[in-house]
Amino acid sequence: MDRSASASVITELGNDQNFPVHLMSFHFDSGTVYITDGIKDIEYDSNTYVAFGHFIGFDDIEETHELVVSSLSVALSGVDKSYIAKFLSEPCIDRQVKIYKAFLNINTEALIADPILIFDGRMDTPVIAENPDGGTSSVSVSCTNAWVDFERRPGRKTNHEEQQIWFSGDKGFEFASEIMKEVKWGRE
């Protein structure tokens, strides 16, 4: 499957040797973090993907013809304290993560146009592991694809607690939990 890849990317895939890299973006409220597993910083789409040097990798991305929620884990090792602070201090659950597959020219190390989007999903819980003896730390973030929202039920609950979140002081659902009769709407 070519994923609408440009002619230059298709040509690069057909070469005997190529230089693949991954471009990753983590979208936080305060701004987006751009990193790459390449050997140098890469400019793409007016953004600089920083050659992080501590990017371990991510799980295999599986594709199916079925509408299923898939997940993967992204691991960063020896993480700079600024990244750990970002994961600890900012909300990251349900924030966007994008992973692109790109190719660099073997001779010039220049980006070959039009990287291919291979994953677009949402961050879930990060796990930060510290090794005080070795002075190292790592961050692992699980991510799910866009279909996680497909299984989510929209709307609000009709209970007193949720009503207080939206309309503090309203007592309309105060005794809703005590009513056990099922009400059917519409005609049979």
N, C-alpha and C positions, 0 to 999 in steps of 0.2 A: 504494500500500500504506500503510495507516495505522499499522502496527506497534503496534496496541493503544493508539493515542494517545487522550488524554482529549478530551472534548467541547470544552473550552476551547481546546486546541491545534488541533483540527480547524477550529473557528471562526476562529481566528487565521490559519490557512493559507488560508482562503477570503477573507480581507480583501484590499482593494486594496493596502494598505500593511502591512508588518509589520517587526519589529525583531529579526532572528535573531541569536543569539550561540551560541558553542560553550563548553562546560564540559569541561575536561580534567583528568584525575587521573593522576599518575605515582606508582605505589606502590613506594617504596623500603623497605629493611629498617628504617631509622630513623624512617620516617613517610611519609605521603603528601603530595605537593605538589599543590595545587589551583590551577589558573589558568584565566582566561577571556579571550576576545578582546573582551569587553564594555567599555563605557566606565566602569564602576564595579564594585566588588566585589559579588558575587552570593552570597546564602545559598541553599543547596539541600541537603536531606537532612542537616541539622545540620553542614554544612561550609561554609566561606567560600572561594569561588573568587575569587582575587585578580586584579584587573584589571591584568594584567602590563604591558601597553603595548609589549612587545617580541615578542609572539607573531606570527610571520610567517604561519603557516598550516600546512596539511598537504595531501598529495596527495589526489586524488579517491578516494573510497571506491567500489569497484566491487562489485556484487552479481551473483551468478549462481545458477542452480539446481543447479549442480554443486558437489561437495565439493572445493574447491580452496583452496590456501593463497594468500591475498592479502596484500599488504603495502602500507604507506604510509610516508611520511617526514614527521615533524613537525619544523618549524624554528622556533627561537627566536633572535631577533637582539638584540644589545646586552645580552646576558644579564648579570644581576647576578652578582657573584663567588660568592655563596652557592650559586647554582644550578650554576655551573661546578664548584665544589668537590664538590657532591653527585654530579654525573655522573663526576667523576674519582676520588673516594674511595670511593664505594659501589658494590657490585655492582648493575648495572642490567639485565644480560642476563637474560631470561626473567622480568622483573618486569612486573606488570600495568599496562596503560594503558587508560583508558576515555575515550571522547569522546561527549558528549551534545550534541544540537541542542536549543536552548531558544529561547523567544521572550520579549521584554520588551514590556510595554505601552508604546505609543508616547507616551502622555501622561504616565504616572507613572513610567516606566522600572522598574516592578516586574516581577518574574518571573511569567510565566504558568505555572501549575502543570504539573507532570509533564513535564519534559524527556524527549526521546526518545533512548535509547541507540542510537547509530549505529555505534560501533566498540568492541569489547572484544577486546583482544589482548595481546601480550607485546612488551616492548622488546627490541631487538637492539643492535647496536653503535652507540654514540654517536660522532659526529664533532665535535670542537671546533676551530673555526677562529679564530685570533687575527690581528688586524691592528694591529701595534704602531704604525704610522704614524698611523692614524686613531683608535687607542685603543679599538677596538671588538672584540667577539668574538661568535661565534654557535655555537649547538649545534644539530645536526641528529641526530635519532634515528630509525632505521628501526624499524618495528613490523610484526608479523605477526599475523594473526587467530588464533583459537583452533584452527583446523584444522592449524596447524603441529605440534601434539602428535599429531594423528591419523596423520601419516606417520612419527613417531618410533617406533623399535623398542624395546619394553620389555625389561627384563632386563639381565643382566650377561654379560660375555664370559668364556669359560672359558679364561683364560690365566694365566700365573704373575703377571704384573704386576697385573692386576685382583684376583687373590686376595690379593696382599700389601696392597692398599688396605683390604680388608675384614677379613682375617685375617692380620696380620703374623706372619711366621715359619712359616706353614703351607706345606709343600712339595708339596701334593697335585697341583698343576698345573705343577710345575717342568719336566717334560718333555712337557707336552701339545702343544707346537708341533712336536715331532719325530714324533708319531704321525700318519701320513698315511692310515690306514684309516678309511673312513667307516662309522660304526656306525648301523644302522637299527633302530629300536625298533618293537615291536609285531609283529603278524602280517601276512603278505602276503595 
